[in-house]
Amino acid sequence: MTRARIIALVWLSIAIAITAWLWSWGGDYYMTHPWDRGAHPDDAALRSSGLWGHGLGIVGTGLILLNMTFMLRRRIPAFRRFGPLRVWMDMHVVTGLLGPLLVLFHTAFLPQTTVAIIASIALIVLVLTGIIGRFIYAMIPRTVAGAESGPAELQARLDEARANIATKVPPEDPLWGELDKLGVDPSVPKTTLGSLLLLPRALTSSLWVRLRLRGLAKAHPGVDLDDLRYVVIVRRRLRTLELYRRLLTWWRGLHRVAALVMVVTMVIHVVIMLYLGYVPGGEP
């Protein structure tokens, strides 16, 4: 497992732990009927305008804004010196999950104004499109730095991997037949919409193939597992590369629209609250 993946898992674990801790502390309040929350002993702290609830909203908003710096990293060359794209993507995923969760706790799971409701819906759409987009992103092979690999580069990696295996495995070895069988995906989509509909099956199939390749690597100790992966996974990806690239472009557009709606309504929500005099610890 790479260092970037380990860091991503650490941050994801922290996000899950924070969410569990927030619920363990305020779950009773959040499960209380809205009409009865005013009498709850934690209402002053956990309601949206409470000291704690308001603070969660500020931190969650900050994480969402940090999340959007990923677009700067992708588009502005000067940001490339601040780390590889893959690390930024992991940060984008973690903050994209934790930020909205904190905002959800800020609303006490009950947005009360039209603007807040629209912002919450946009936030849910943003998270859902982000999660699906991350799976689409995983279907496009990339370099170690996170840049997309083109067909020529993928074919070169595939040929190199086959050559490496050939130095350790004779042509008559059944391993070659297994690799050829695993390298053919029976459910290749024909359209961009088809690539979206078949995405769950493609992901589960890819997971099964990776597990099978681990078994083949154990049965052939001299063969590098990465070479086996290149021979099979890259071969499968070459057949769907352009489809998933187009799907990712379309999906990013939808994701950005949701982000724009969410940011605009969030700003309107904050301005209205300040204009009406809502302050931390004040009346809800």
GIHU-V775687 format. One record per pair of residues at least 12 apart in sequence whose C-alpha atoms are under 10 Angstrom apart, sorted by sequence separation. I is the first residue (numbers start at 0). J is the second residue. If there is no record, write none. Layout:
[[I,J] [I,J]]
This chain:
[[27,39] [28,40] [29,41] [72,84] [141,153] [212,224] [213,225] [215,227] [216,228] [28,41] [29,42] [106,119] [140,153] [188,201] [212,225] [27,41] [28,42] [73,87] [161,175] [186,200] [187,201] [213,227] [69,84] [72,87] [73,88] [186,201] [209,224] [212,227] [213,228] [25,41] [29,45] [72,88] [103,119] [185,201] [212,228] [24,41] [25,42] [28,45] [29,46] [69,86] [70,87] [102,119] [184,201] [28,46] [69,87] [70,88] [186,204] [209,227] [25,44] [68,87] [69,88] [103,122] [209,228] [212,231] [25,45] [69,89] [99,119] [102,122] [103,123] [184,204] [208,228] [212,232] [24,45] [66,87] [69,90] [70,91] [184,205] [66,88] [68,90] [69,91] [100,122] [209,231] [68,91] [69,92] [99,122] [100,123] [181,204] [208,231] [209,232] [66,90] [67,91] [98,122] [99,123] [181,205] [208,232] [65,90] [66,91] [65,91] [66,92] [99,125] [100,126] [181,207] [182,208] [205,231] [66,93] [67,94] [95,122] [99,126] [181,208] [205,232] [63,91] [66,94] [67,95] [98,126] [181,209] [62,91] [65,94] [66,95] [96,125] [64,94] [65,95] [66,96] [95,125] [96,126] [178,208] [181,211] [205,235] [62,93] [63,94] [64,95] [66,97] [95,126] [96,127] [181,212] [205,236] [62,94] [63,95] [66,98] [61,94] [62,95] [63,96] [65,98] [96,129] [62,96] [63,97] [64,98] [92,126] [95,129] [96,130] [177,211] [178,212] [201,235] [59,94] [62,97] [63,98] [95,130] [177,212] [59,95] [62,98] [63,99] [59,96] [61,98] [62,99] [92,129] [178,215] [59,97] [60,98] [63,101] [91,129] [92,130] [177,215] [58,97] [59,98] [60,99] [62,101] [63,102] [58,98] [59,99] [62,102] [57,98] [58,99] [59,100] [60,101] [92,133] [174,215] [56,98] [59,101] [60,102] [91,133] [174,216] [55,98] [56,99] [58,101] [59,102] [56,100] [57,101] [58,102] [59,103] [89,133] [174,218] [55,100] [56,101] [57,102] [59,104] [88,133] [174,219] [194,239] [198,243] [55,101] [56,102] [59,105] [182,228] [54,101] [55,102] [56,103] [58,105] [182,229] [184,231] [195,242] [54,102] [55,103] [56,104] [57,105] [88,136] [182,230] [183,231] [184,232] [187,235] [191,239] [194,242] [195,243] [52,101] [53,102] [55,104] [56,105] [178,227] [181,230] [182,231] [183,232] [187,236] [190,239] [193,242] [194,243] [52,102] [55,105] [56,106] [178,228] [181,231] [182,232] [184,234] [185,235] [188,238] [189,239] [191,241] [192,242] [193,243] [52,103] [53,104] [54,105] [55,106] [168,219] [179,230] [180,231] [181,232] [182,233] [183,234] [184,235] [187,238] [188,239] [191,242] [192,243] [194,245] [195,246] [52,104] [53,105] [167,219] [178,230] [179,231] [182,234] [183,235] [184,236] [187,239] [190,242] [191,243] [194,246] [195,247] [51,104] [52,105] [53,106] [167,220] [168,221] [174,227] [178,231] [181,234] [182,235] [183,236] [189,242] [190,243] [191,244] [192,245] [193,246] [51,105] [52,106] [167,221] [168,222] [177,231] [178,232] [181,235] [182,236] [184,238] [188,242] [191,245] [192,246] [47,102] [52,107] [166,221] [167,222] [175,230] [179,234] [183,238] [184,239] [187,242] [188,243] [190,245] [191,246] [195,250] [47,103] [49,105] [85,141] [166,222] [167,223] [178,234] [190,246] [191,247] [47,104] [48,105] [85,142] [88,145] [164,221] [165,222] [46,104] [47,105] [48,106] [84,142] [85,143] [86,144] [87,145] [164,222] [191,249] [45,104] [46,105] [47,106] [63,122] [84,143] [85,144] [86,145] [135,194] [163,222] [164,223] [45,105] [46,106] [47,107] [83,143] [84,144] [85,145] [135,195] [138,198] [163,223] [164,224] [45,106] [46,107] [47,108] [83,144] [84,145] [85,146] [45,107] [46,108] [47,109] [82,144] [83,145] [84,146] [164,226] [46,109] [47,110] [83,146] [135,198] [138,201] [160,223] [163,226] [164,227] [47,111] [131,195] [134,198] [135,199] [138,202] [160,224] [162,226] [163,227] [42,107] [134,199] [137,202] [160,225] [161,226] [160,226] [161,227] [164,230] [131,198] [134,201] [135,202] [138,205] [159,226] [160,227] [131,199] [134,202] [158,226] [160,228] [161,229] [162,230] [157,226] [160,229] [161,230] [156,226] [157,227] [159,229] [160,230] [161,231] [157,228] [158,229] [159,230] [160,231] [157,229] [158,230] [73,146] [156,229] [157,230] [33,107] [156,230] [157,231] [29,104] [33,108] [154,229] [157,232] [33,109] [153,229] [154,230] [157,233] [29,106] [30,107] [153,230] [156,233] [157,234] [11,89] [15,93] [29,107] [30,108] [156,234] [7,86] [10,89] [11,90] [14,93] [18,97] [25,104] [28,107] [29,108] [154,233] [3,83] [6,86] [7,87] [10,90] [13,93] [14,94] [17,97] [21,101] [29,109] [153,233] [154,234] [157,237] [4,85] [7,88] [8,89] [11,92] [12,93] [15,96] [26,107] [153,234] [3,85] [4,86] [7,89] [10,92] [11,93] [14,96] [15,97] [18,100] [22,104] [25,107] [3,86] [6,89] [7,90] [10,93] [11,94] [14,97] [17,100] [18,101] [21,104] [150,233] [153,236] [154,237] [2,86] [3,87] [6,90] [9,93] [10,94] [13,97] [14,98] [17,101] [153,237] [4,89] [7,92] [8,93] [11,96] [3,89] [7,93] [11,97] [14,100] [18,104] [150,236] [151,237] [3,90] [10,97] [14,101] [150,237] [149,237] [150,238] [150,240] [149,240] [150,241] [140,232] [148,240] [149,241] [140,233] [138,232] [139,233] [140,236] [138,235] [139,236] [140,237] [147,244] [138,236] [139,237] [139,239] [140,240] [138,239] [139,240] [138,240] [139,241] [139,242] [139,243] [138,243] [139,244] [137,243] [138,244] [136,243] [135,243] [136,244] [139,247] [135,244] [138,247] [136,246] [135,246] [136,247] [135,247] [134,247] [132,246] [133,247] [132,247] [135,250] [131,247] [132,248] [132,249] [132,250] [131,250] [132,251] [129,250] [132,253] [128,250] [129,251] [132,254] [128,251] [131,254] [129,253] [128,253] [129,254] [128,254] [129,255] [127,254] [128,255] [125,253] [126,254] [129,257] [124,253] [125,254] [128,257] [129,258] [124,254] [125,255] [125,256] [126,257] [124,256] [125,257] [126,258] [121,254] [124,257] [125,258] [123,257] [124,258] [125,259] [121,256] [122,257] [125,260] [121,257] [122,258] [125,261] [120,257] [121,258] [124,261] [121,259] [122,260] [123,261] [118,257] [121,260] [122,261] [118,258] [120,260] [121,261] [122,262] [120,261] [121,262] [1,143] [118,260] [119,261] [117,260] [118,261] [121,264] [122,265] [117,261] [118,262] [121,265] [118,263] [119,264] [115,261] [118,264] [119,265] [114,261] [117,264] [118,265] [116,264] [117,265] [118,266] [114,263] [115,264] [118,267] [114,264] [115,265] [118,268] [113,264] [114,265] [117,268] [114,266] [115,267] [116,268] [114,267] [115,268] [114,268] [115,269] [113,268] [114,269] [112,268] [114,271] [111,283] [70,255] [67,255] [67,258] [63,258] [64,262] [63,262] [60,262] [60,265] [48,272] [53,277] [53,278] [54,279] [53,279] [52,279] [53,280] [49,277] [50,278] [51,279] [52,280] [48,277] [49,278] [50,279] [51,280] [47,277] [48,278] [49,279] [50,280] [47,278] [48,279] [49,280] [50,281] [47,279] [48,280] [49,281] [46,279] [47,280] [48,281] [49,282] [46,280] [47,281] [48,282] [49,283] [44,279] [45,280] [46,281] [47,282] [48,283] [43,279] [44,280] [46,282] [47,283] [43,280] [46,283] [43,281] [43,282] [43,283] [42,283] [37,283]]
